[in-house]
Amino acid sequence: MKRYDLIVIGSGAGLMVLEAALAKGQTCALVERDELGGTCLNRGCIPSKMLVYPADLMREAAEAGRIGVQLGTPAVDWGIVSERMWQQIRTFNQGIRDSFASLPGLDIYHATASFQDSHTLRLDYADRAAQDLIAGERIVIATGARPWIPPIEGLETTGYLTTDSFFGAQYPAAPWKRLVIVGGGAIGAEFAHIFATFGTEVTLVEMKPHLIPAEETEISAFVERQFAHHGIRVLTGYKTIAAKADGDAKVLVVEELSTGKQHAIATDAIFIASGVRSNSDLLHCENAGVALDARGWITTNARLETSQPHIYAIGDINGQYQFRHKANYEATILSHNLYAGGDMRSACYHSVPWAIFTWPQVAHVGLTEAQAKQLGLRVWVGKNYYSEVVAGIAMGYTQAGEDNGFVKVIAGEDKRILGVHIVGPQAAVLVQPFVYLMNAGYACETPYCMNPQDTHALHLPQEGEACWRTGSLRPIMDSMVIHPSLNELTAWALDHIDWDHEA
């Protein structure tokens, strides 16, 4: 049995910790059951954006007439779009293989890992019956998550897609004529935008009352209206009951929760985007004494340690948000703590940003207004619309326009930033400066879960906790803002806050 200083399971953000260990002369093993690069590279944010951007351009082209530019009817060349996407995946995969294949001190195992005990892993290979055992002084778990499949009668025999199979064997030769997406979160909203723009008749089914339910309710409602405007059939408050084949087509049966009435939807493909589940069940964590929460996520402390102090968990697997940038953040902290020396760093999740690359684009950081009030915080709110700034007007946005997006800034006492929410062009870019401000001028000492999808974990900070002593709006209020630019959209939202009256 071969022994290592460090074993990393999973080749997404785990590669960052691996690089730090190898730079220190550690003996290392990397265990990966799929392609190197993890979900983001192979089945997630990178390939999906290679599809999103062409869809964005088509939407912009279709709307250019309102500013006096006639571009005709845009069309997609699916073959070119697809080949660019696959080429990007191949290029990144090859780059990772070239970077790590010949590094001294590193062994790469293409296998599924599971714990024999707290230091020993069993490796199962897909292409042979033989197994290996390896041991590590330290082990980093970065195995991520996989799509959660809801219990829908007949779904398995009818056939369906997830992001895993879409960016794989079930990638279509051309956009479908009809597509039903089950799940109205970030993935469902992005794929609805992509295929509706490319000419597919899209139906989006969501059991909750609104799409993208983690967002501000007025942003969710705004996106729903825009989806309907662009021909996407939106069914919120519907539960998926059953699926069946009908010749070459598929039929999905859904039930309206408010009335119990059932409807049958004919489609060419069923795309399941109902969320993700932990991959911890593949690891047999019980053999190592690694604790899980009630939903199967591996629990960690502020230093990313599991219940076994020599075993760490980063990325999706620890249940603290499922974003690659969050995983990179944790990998940076863990690499520092293990190999940089000096003061230990702690992870804090009070200012996790995210974006939904649909049309219109959505982004936010921090709390919603409802969450802030749930915590008992004093709240002031300011909103500003794209039509209120010259850059937005130049883009064709008007006060009466149905697509007139906005920014909503939620402030607390001492003008602290509690949350910022944006819907409209370049939302992901516009929200990022607020992330910097929220992290300015303090060190987070006591992190806690603030996931909007896990609101029972919200709590008021106790004396000595630092997470709510966030950055202030004052640097924006005291600064010059480039004119005319979309930065005015967010900066001037502060002028709409009535500091004499709480929200």
C-alpha positions as CSV (number, residue, x, y, z in Angstrom):
1,M,0.0,0.0,0.0
2,K,1.5,3.3,-1.1
3,R,1.5,6.2,1.4
4,Y,1.4,9.9,0.7
5,D,1.7,13.2,2.5
6,L,-1.5,14.4,0.9
7,I,-4.3,12.8,-1.1
8,V,-6.8,15.0,-3.0
9,I,-10.1,13.4,-4.1
10,G,-11.5,15.4,-7.0
11,S,-9.8,17.5,-9.6
12,G,-11.7,20.7,-9.6
13,A,-10.7,23.3,-6.9
14,G,-8.8,20.5,-5.2
15,L,-6.0,21.0,-7.8
16,M,-5.1,24.3,-6.1
17,V,-4.4,22.5,-2.8
18,L,-2.5,19.9,-4.7
19,E,-0.2,22.5,-6.4
20,A,0.6,24.1,-3.0
21,A,1.5,20.7,-1.5
22,L,3.7,19.8,-4.5
23,A,5.5,23.1,-4.3
24,K,6.5,22.2,-0.8
25,G,8.0,18.9,-1.9
26,Q,5.1,16.8,-0.6
27,T,4.3,13.4,-2.0
28,C,0.8,13.5,-3.4
29,A,-1.9,11.5,-4.9
30,L,-4.9,12.7,-7.0
31,V,-7.9,10.5,-7.3
32,E,-10.5,11.4,-10.0
33,R,-13.2,9.2,-11.4
34,D,-14.1,11.4,-14.4
35,E,-12.3,13.9,-16.6
36,L,-9.7,16.2,-14.9
37,G,-11.0,19.7,-14.2
38,G,-14.2,19.0,-12.2
39,T,-17.8,20.0,-12.9
40,C,-17.2,23.6,-13.8
41,L,-14.8,22.8,-16.6
42,N,-16.5,19.7,-18.0
43,R,-20.3,20.0,-17.2
44,G,-20.9,23.4,-15.7
45,C,-20.1,27.0,-15.8
46,I,-17.5,27.1,-18.6
47,P,-19.3,25.1,-21.3
48,S,-22.7,26.5,-20.5
49,K,-21.3,30.1,-20.9
50,M,-20.1,29.1,-24.4
51,L,-23.8,28.6,-25.2
52,V,-25.1,31.6,-23.1
53,Y,-23.0,34.2,-24.9
54,P,-24.3,33.5,-28.4
55,A,-27.8,33.5,-27.0
56,D,-27.2,36.9,-25.4
57,L,-25.9,38.3,-28.7
58,M,-29.0,37.1,-30.5
59,R,-31.3,38.8,-27.9
60,E,-29.3,42.0,-28.3
61,A,-29.5,41.8,-32.0
62,A,-33.3,41.2,-32.0
63,E,-33.7,44.3,-29.8
64,A,-31.3,46.6,-31.6
65,G,-34.1,48.1,-33.7
66,R,-35.2,50.2,-30.8
67,I,-32.0,52.2,-30.9
68,G,-32.1,52.6,-34.7
69,V,-29.9,49.6,-35.7
70,Q,-31.4,47.0,-38.0
71,L,-29.6,43.7,-37.9
72,G,-32.2,41.5,-39.4
73,T,-33.4,38.2,-37.9
74,P,-30.5,36.6,-36.0
75,A,-29.8,32.9,-36.4
76,V,-27.6,30.4,-34.7
77,D,-25.1,28.0,-36.3
78,W,-25.4,25.2,-33.8
79,G,-22.4,23.4,-35.3
80,I,-20.0,26.3,-34.8
81,V,-21.3,27.1,-31.4
82,S,-21.0,23.5,-30.3
83,E,-17.6,23.0,-31.7
84,R,-16.3,26.1,-29.9
85,M,-17.7,24.7,-26.7
86,W,-16.2,21.3,-27.1
87,Q,-12.8,22.7,-28.2
88,Q,-12.7,24.9,-25.1
89,I,-13.3,21.8,-22.9
90,R,-10.6,19.8,-24.8
91,T,-8.1,22.7,-24.5
92,F,-8.6,23.0,-20.7
93,N,-8.5,19.3,-20.2
94,Q,-5.3,19.0,-22.2
95,G,-3.8,21.9,-20.3
96,I,-4.5,20.2,-16.9
97,R,-3.1,16.9,-18.1
98,D,0.0,18.5,-19.4
99,S,0.5,20.5,-16.2
100,F,0.1,17.6,-13.8
101,A,1.1,14.4,-15.8
102,S,4.8,14.6,-15.2
103,L,5.1,16.5,-11.9
104,P,7.5,14.8,-9.5
105,G,6.0,13.5,-6.4
106,L,2.5,13.1,-7.9
107,D,0.5,9.9,-8.8
108,I,-2.8,10.3,-10.6
109,Y,-5.5,7.6,-10.1
110,H,-8.5,7.5,-12.4
111,A,-10.8,5.7,-9.9
112,T,-13.6,6.1,-7.4
113,A,-12.3,6.6,-3.9
114,S,-14.0,5.4,-0.7
115,F,-12.7,5.3,2.9
116,Q,-11.5,2.1,4.5
117,D,-10.5,4.0,7.6
118,S,-9.6,7.6,8.4
119,H,-6.2,7.4,6.6
120,T,-6.8,4.7,4.0
121,L,-8.7,4.9,0.7
122,R,-9.9,2.0,-1.5
123,L,-9.7,2.8,-5.2
124,D,-12.3,1.1,-7.6
125,Y,-11.6,1.3,-11.3
126,A,-14.2,1.3,-14.0
127,D,-12.1,-0.7,-16.4
128,R,-10.9,-3.5,-14.2
129,A,-11.9,-5.7,-11.3
130,A,-8.7,-5.0,-9.3
131,Q,-8.7,-2.5,-6.5
132,D,-5.9,-0.5,-4.8
133,L,-5.4,0.8,-1.3
134,I,-3.6,4.0,-0.7
135,A,-3.0,6.0,2.6
136,G,-2.5,9.6,3.3
137,E,-1.3,11.7,6.2
138,R,-3.8,14.3,5.1
139,I,-6.8,13.9,2.8
140,V,-8.7,16.7,1.0
141,I,-12.2,15.8,-0.1
142,A,-13.3,17.9,-3.2
143,T,-15.7,15.4,-4.8
144,G,-18.5,17.9,-5.4
145,A,-22.1,17.1,-6.1
146,R,-24.3,15.6,-8.8
147,P,-27.8,16.3,-10.1
148,W,-30.7,15.4,-7.9
149,I,-33.4,13.4,-9.7
150,P,-36.9,13.9,-8.2
151,P,-39.1,10.8,-7.8
152,I,-41.1,11.1,-11.0
153,E,-43.1,8.0,-12.1
154,G,-41.8,6.6,-15.4
155,L,-38.9,9.0,-15.7
156,E,-36.2,6.4,-15.9
157,T,-37.9,4.4,-18.7
158,T,-39.0,7.6,-20.6
159,G,-35.5,9.1,-20.5
160,Y,-34.2,12.5,-19.5
161,L,-31.2,14.7,-19.4
162,T,-29.1,16.5,-16.8
163,T,-26.1,18.7,-17.1
164,D,-24.0,15.6,-16.7
165,S,-25.5,13.9,-19.8
166,F,-26.1,17.0,-21.8
167,F,-22.4,17.8,-21.8
168,G,-21.8,14.2,-22.7
169,A,-23.5,11.4,-24.6
170,Q,-26.9,13.2,-24.9
171,Y,-25.7,16.4,-26.4
172,P,-28.1,17.2,-29.2
173,A,-27.1,17.3,-32.8
174,A,-29.4,20.4,-33.2
175,P,-31.6,22.4,-30.8
176,W,-34.8,20.5,-29.9
177,K,-38.1,21.6,-31.3
178,R,-39.6,21.3,-27.8
179,L,-38.0,21.1,-24.4
180,V,-39.4,20.8,-20.9
181,I,-37.1,21.9,-18.1
182,V,-38.0,20.7,-14.6
183,G,-36.6,23.1,-12.1
184,G,-36.6,26.9,-12.2
185,G,-33.3,27.7,-10.4
186,A,-30.1,29.0,-11.9
187,I,-29.5,26.0,-14.2
188,G,-33.1,25.8,-15.4
189,A,-33.2,29.5,-16.0
190,E,-30.0,29.5,-18.0
191,F,-30.9,26.6,-20.2
192,A,-34.4,28.1,-20.8
193,H,-32.7,31.3,-22.1
194,I,-30.3,29.3,-24.3
195,F,-32.8,27.1,-26.1
196,A,-35.7,29.6,-26.3
197,T,-33.3,32.0,-28.0
198,F,-32.1,29.3,-30.4
199,G,-35.7,28.6,-31.4
200,T,-36.9,25.8,-29.1
201,E,-40.4,25.8,-27.6
202,V,-39.4,25.8,-23.9
203,T,-41.7,25.0,-20.9
204,L,-40.2,25.6,-17.5
205,V,-41.8,23.8,-14.5
206,E,-41.1,25.0,-11.0
207,M,-42.8,23.7,-7.8
208,K,-42.2,26.9,-5.8
209,P,-44.4,30.0,-6.4
210,H,-41.6,31.8,-8.3
211,L,-38.7,31.0,-10.5
212,I,-35.1,31.6,-9.1
213,P,-36.6,31.4,-5.6
214,A,-33.4,32.5,-3.8
215,E,-33.7,35.9,-5.4
216,E,-35.6,39.0,-4.3
217,T,-39.3,38.4,-5.1
218,E,-39.6,41.4,-7.3
219,I,-36.6,40.2,-9.3
220,S,-38.1,36.7,-9.6
221,A,-41.3,38.2,-10.9
222,F,-39.4,40.5,-13.3
223,V,-37.6,37.5,-14.8
224,E,-40.9,35.5,-15.1
225,R,-42.4,38.4,-17.1
226,Q,-39.4,38.6,-19.4
227,F,-39.5,34.8,-19.9
228,A,-43.1,35.0,-20.9
229,H,-42.4,37.9,-23.2
230,H,-39.7,35.8,-25.0
231,G,-42.1,32.9,-25.5
232,I,-41.0,30.7,-22.6
233,R,-43.9,29.0,-21.0
234,V,-43.5,29.3,-17.2
235,L,-45.4,27.0,-14.9
236,T,-44.7,28.0,-11.3
237,G,-46.5,26.2,-8.4
238,Y,-46.6,22.9,-10.4
239,K,-45.4,19.5,-9.3
240,T,-44.1,17.0,-11.8
241,I,-46.0,13.7,-11.4
242,A,-45.1,11.3,-14.2
243,A,-43.4,10.8,-17.5
244,K,-44.1,8.5,-20.4
245,A,-43.1,7.9,-24.0
246,D,-45.5,8.6,-26.8
247,G,-43.8,7.3,-30.0
248,D,-40.7,9.4,-30.6
249,A,-42.0,12.1,-28.2
250,K,-42.2,12.2,-24.5
251,V,-45.0,13.3,-22.3
252,L,-44.6,15.0,-18.9
253,V,-47.6,15.1,-16.5
254,V,-47.6,18.0,-14.1
255,E,-50.1,19.0,-11.3
256,E,-51.1,22.5,-10.3
257,L,-50.6,22.6,-6.6
258,S,-53.3,25.2,-5.9
259,T,-56.0,23.2,-7.7
260,G,-54.8,19.7,-8.1
261,K,-55.5,19.9,-11.8
262,Q,-53.2,17.8,-14.0
263,H,-51.8,18.7,-17.4
264,A,-49.9,16.7,-20.0
265,I,-47.0,18.4,-21.8
266,A,-45.7,16.8,-25.0
267,T,-42.0,17.4,-25.6
268,D,-38.9,16.1,-27.4
269,A,-36.7,16.1,-24.3
270,I,-37.0,16.4,-20.6
271,F,-34.2,18.3,-18.8
272,I,-34.0,17.8,-15.1
273,A,-32.6,20.8,-13.3
274,S,-34.0,20.3,-9.8
275,G,-30.9,20.9,-7.8
276,V,-27.9,18.8,-6.7
277,R,-27.2,16.1,-4.1
278,S,-24.0,15.4,-2.2
279,N,-21.4,12.8,-3.5
280,S,-20.6,11.8,0.0
281,D,-22.4,8.5,-0.3
282,L,-19.7,7.3,-2.7
283,L,-17.0,7.9,-0.1
284,H,-18.4,5.7,2.8
285,C,-17.5,8.5,5.2
286,E,-18.8,6.4,8.1
287,N,-15.6,4.3,7.8
288,A,-13.5,7.3,8.5
289,G,-15.6,8.9,11.2
290,V,-16.3,11.9,8.9
291,A,-19.6,13.6,10.1
292,L,-22.4,14.5,7.7
293,D,-25.3,16.8,8.1
294,A,-28.9,15.7,7.7
295,R,-28.8,16.2,3.9
296,G,-25.5,14.3,3.4
297,W,-23.2,17.2,3.1
298,I,-19.8,16.9,4.9
299,T,-19.7,19.3,7.8
300,T,-16.6,21.5,8.3
301,N,-15.4,24.1,10.7
302,A,-14.0,27.6,9.7
303,R,-10.7,26.1,8.7
304,L,-12.3,23.5,6.4
305,E,-11.6,20.7,8.8
306,T,-14.0,17.8,9.0
307,S,-14.7,15.9,12.2
308,Q,-11.4,14.3,11.6
309,P,-8.7,17.1,11.9
310,H,-6.5,15.6,9.2
311,I,-9.4,15.3,6.6
312,Y,-10.7,18.5,4.9
313,A,-13.6,19.2,2.6
314,I,-13.9,22.0,0.1
315,G,-16.3,23.0,-2.7
316,D,-19.8,21.7,-3.2
317,I,-19.3,18.7,-0.9
318,N,-19.4,20.7,2.3
319,G,-22.8,22.2,1.5
320,Q,-21.8,25.8,1.8
321,Y,-23.0,27.1,-1.6
322,Q,-22.4,25.3,-4.9
323,F,-20.2,27.7,-6.8
324,R,-16.8,27.3,-8.3
325,H,-15.6,30.7,-7.0
326,K,-16.6,29.7,-3.5
327,A,-14.6,26.4,-3.9
328,N,-11.6,28.4,-5.2
329,Y,-11.9,30.7,-2.2
330,E,-11.9,27.7,0.2
331,A,-9.0,26.1,-1.7
332,T,-6.9,29.3,-1.3
333,I,-7.6,29.4,2.5
334,L,-6.8,25.7,3.0
335,S,-3.6,26.0,0.9
336,H,-2.5,28.9,3.1
337,N,-3.3,27.1,6.3
338,L,-1.5,23.9,5.4
339,Y,1.5,25.2,3.5
340,A,2.1,29.0,3.8
341,G,2.8,29.3,7.5
342,G,1.9,32.3,9.6
343,D,-1.6,33.1,10.9
344,M,-4.3,30.7,10.2
345,R,-7.2,31.9,8.0
346,S,-10.9,31.1,8.3
347,A,-13.6,30.8,5.7
348,C,-16.6,33.2,6.0
349,Y,-19.7,33.1,3.8
350,H,-21.4,36.5,4.6
351,S,-20.6,37.9,1.2
352,V,-20.8,35.1,-1.3
353,P,-21.8,36.6,-4.7
354,W,-23.5,34.8,-7.5
355,A,-25.0,35.4,-10.9
356,I,-27.6,33.7,-13.1
357,F,-26.6,34.0,-16.7
358,T,-30.1,34.0,-18.1
359,W,-31.9,36.9,-20.0
360,P,-32.2,39.2,-18.2
361,Q,-29.0,38.5,-16.2
362,V,-29.4,38.3,-12.4
363,A,-26.7,38.8,-9.7
364,H,-26.6,39.4,-6.0
365,V,-24.6,39.4,-2.8
366,G,-25.7,39.3,0.8
367,L,-29.2,39.2,2.2
368,T,-32.5,39.8,0.7
369,E,-34.7,42.4,2.3
370,A,-36.9,39.6,3.9
371,Q,-33.9,37.8,5.3
372,A,-32.5,41.0,6.8
373,K,-35.8,41.7,8.5
374,Q,-36.0,38.1,9.7
375,L,-32.7,38.6,11.5
376,G,-34.2,41.7,13.2
377,L,-31.9,44.1,11.5
378,R,-32.8,47.7,10.8
379,V,-33.2,48.0,7.0
380,W,-33.1,50.9,4.4
381,V,-33.6,50.2,0.7
382,G,-32.7,52.1,-2.4
383,K,-33.7,51.1,-6.0
384,N,-32.5,52.5,-9.3
385,Y,-33.6,51.6,-12.9
386,Y,-31.5,51.2,-16.1
387,S,-33.7,53.9,-17.6
388,E,-32.5,56.4,-15.0
389,V,-28.9,56.5,-16.2
390,V,-27.5,57.7,-19.5
391,A,-25.8,54.4,-20.2
392,G,-29.1,52.5,-19.8
393,I,-31.0,55.1,-21.9
394,A,-28.4,54.7,-24.7
395,M,-29.0,50.9,-24.6
396,G,-32.7,51.6,-25.3
397,Y,-34.2,51.2,-21.8
398,T,-37.2,53.4,-21.0
399,Q,-39.3,54.0,-17.9
400,A,-42.3,52.3,-19.5
401,G,-40.3,49.4,-21.0
402,E,-41.2,46.0,-19.8
403,D,-37.5,45.1,-19.7
404,N,-36.4,48.0,-17.6
405,G,-34.2,46.2,-15.0
406,F,-33.0,47.6,-11.8
407,V,-30.6,47.4,-8.8
408,K,-31.8,47.1,-5.2
409,V,-29.4,48.1,-2.4
410,I,-30.2,47.0,1.1
411,A,-28.4,49.0,3.8
412,G,-28.2,48.6,7.6
413,E,-27.2,50.8,10.4
414,D,-24.0,52.9,9.9
415,K,-24.7,52.5,6.2
416,R,-23.5,49.0,6.2
417,I,-24.1,46.9,3.1
418,L,-26.5,44.1,3.8
419,G,-27.3,43.0,0.3
420,V,-27.2,44.1,-3.3
421,H,-29.5,42.6,-6.0
422,I,-29.4,43.4,-9.7
423,V,-31.4,42.3,-12.8
424,G,-30.4,43.5,-16.2
425,P,-27.3,43.7,-18.5
426,Q,-23.9,43.1,-16.9
427,A,-25.4,42.4,-13.5
428,A,-22.5,40.0,-12.6
429,V,-20.0,42.8,-13.3
430,L,-21.9,45.5,-11.5
431,V,-22.4,43.5,-8.2
432,Q,-18.7,42.6,-7.8
433,P,-17.5,46.0,-6.3
434,F,-20.0,45.6,-3.5
435,V,-18.4,42.2,-2.7
436,Y,-15.1,44.0,-2.3
437,L,-16.7,46.6,0.0
438,M,-18.3,44.0,2.1
439,N,-15.0,42.4,2.7
440,A,-13.1,45.7,3.4
441,G,-11.7,46.7,6.8
442,Y,-12.3,43.7,9.0
443,A,-11.3,40.0,9.6
444,C,-14.1,37.5,9.7
445,E,-13.7,35.5,12.9
446,T,-16.9,33.4,13.2
447,P,-18.4,32.2,9.9
448,Y,-21.9,30.7,9.7
449,C,-24.2,29.5,7.0
450,M,-26.2,32.2,5.3
451,N,-27.5,30.2,2.4
452,P,-30.8,31.5,1.3
453,Q,-31.8,28.0,0.4
454,D,-31.2,27.0,4.0
455,T,-32.8,29.9,5.9
456,H,-33.3,27.9,9.1
457,A,-29.5,28.3,9.6
458,L,-29.7,32.1,9.7
459,H,-29.0,33.7,13.1
460,L,-28.1,37.0,14.7
461,P,-24.4,37.4,15.3
462,Q,-23.3,37.1,18.9
463,E,-21.0,39.5,20.8
464,G,-17.5,39.2,19.2
465,E,-18.7,37.9,15.9
466,A,-17.4,39.9,13.0
467,C,-19.5,38.8,10.0
468,W,-22.1,41.5,10.2
469,R,-19.5,44.3,10.7
470,T,-19.4,44.5,6.9
471,G,-18.1,47.1,4.6
472,S,-19.8,50.5,4.3
473,L,-21.5,52.3,1.5
474,R,-19.5,55.4,2.3
475,P,-16.7,54.8,-0.2
476,I,-19.3,54.9,-3.0
477,M,-21.1,57.9,-1.5
478,D,-17.8,59.8,-1.3
479,S,-16.4,58.8,-4.7
480,M,-16.6,60.2,-8.2
481,V,-18.4,57.8,-10.6
482,I,-17.5,57.6,-14.2
483,H,-20.1,59.3,-16.4
484,P,-21.8,58.0,-18.4
485,S,-21.4,54.3,-17.4
486,L,-23.5,51.6,-15.9
487,N,-21.7,52.1,-12.7
488,E,-24.1,55.0,-12.1
489,L,-26.9,52.5,-11.9
490,T,-25.6,51.1,-8.7
491,A,-23.9,54.2,-7.3
492,W,-27.0,56.4,-7.7
493,A,-29.3,53.8,-6.1
494,L,-28.0,55.2,-2.9
495,D,-29.6,58.5,-3.7
496,H,-32.9,56.7,-3.6
497,I,-32.5,55.5,0.0
498,D,-34.6,57.5,2.4
499,W,-32.4,57.4,5.5
500,D,-35.2,59.0,7.6
501,H,-37.5,56.0,7.1
502,E,-36.7,52.3,7.4
503,A,-38.0,49.9,4.9
